[in-house]
Amino acid sequence: MSHQQETIVQPDNPDRRAIIRAAGGAAIGGFAAALTANTTASAQETPAAIRDPGLLSARLQGIQHFGLTVQNMTRAYEFYTEVLGGTEVFRHGDFQGDAVQNTLLADQEILAKQQGVNPRTIGVPDLRDGAQRLDVRFIQFDNVVIELLQYRDADQPMGGSKSFAEPLEHMSPAFPRMMHICFYVRDDVDFNQFIADLEAESARRGMTQVRANRIIRVSTEEERKAAPLSANTNKVTVAPSDGWELIYCKGPEGEQLEFVKALGPVKKRFADGLQAHLAVAGAK
């Protein structure tokens, strides 16, 4: 596999985080993540089975990163580092060759053959012969890494704005297989103001795709913009999600983002869930 490598480590620059530093680490958002006392009890009752080294769970040590395929690498990189304050770990690019094609795309090539179509028509690049290339950049947040990936034509520069495949037209979170990245906001942050600042800073950089939903009904972009600041945050008061605050927002690539706070009862449920998981993991 032929490739070239460039490694860059971003310095810790407090100035670039002045507006949006409140976004802590990336985490998967979702109400189902709150573990109950029954789950804790069940986990504590089966340490012998958990210690079985043959179990898949005994061989894991958590989530390392989430990947996001982007159309414009420069734009996405700017958003996740300069706007949200992540730090680049390293970048690697110009991936091509038979091994990388087989590793990443074998299932899609089989699907194209079954359908009797050219793999390119279903978004499969030709990394095997080098007509397309793959570049990646890893961005570190407090507790997880986001990997930005760009598939580009070989004649396009690394970090450019042109991807090999066109972006998905519909980005509704209701589509099966659609994922989102969730950022955990500090407890002491004014959540409504955070989103207003996020939209303003993104717009200043020309990232007009960064738009947050409101909790009131709007039918036009003008109405969304005119909504009061208090309409930014959805505060959940019903157990077991009581204390959960959330905002859904599109990122610069059209990707689905979520920003959350976990306060009060739901914060304790997550903390209990983590302790239950650590107890089980310690018994492996």
Secondary structure, DSSP 8 states (H G I E B T S, - for coil): ---EEE-------GGGGTTTTTEEEEE---GGG---HHHHHHHHT-HHHHT-TTSGGGG-----EEEEE-S-HHHHHHIIIIIT--EEEEEEEEE-SHHHHHHHHHHHHHHHHHHTS-GGGGT---TTTTSEEEEEEEEE-SS-EEEEEEEEETTS-TT-S--SS---S---TTSTT--EEEEEE-TTS-HHHHHHHHHHHHHHTT-TT-EE--SS--SSHHHHHHS-GGGS-EE--STTSTTEEEEEEE-TTS-EEEEEEE-HHHHHHHHHHHHHHHHHHHT-
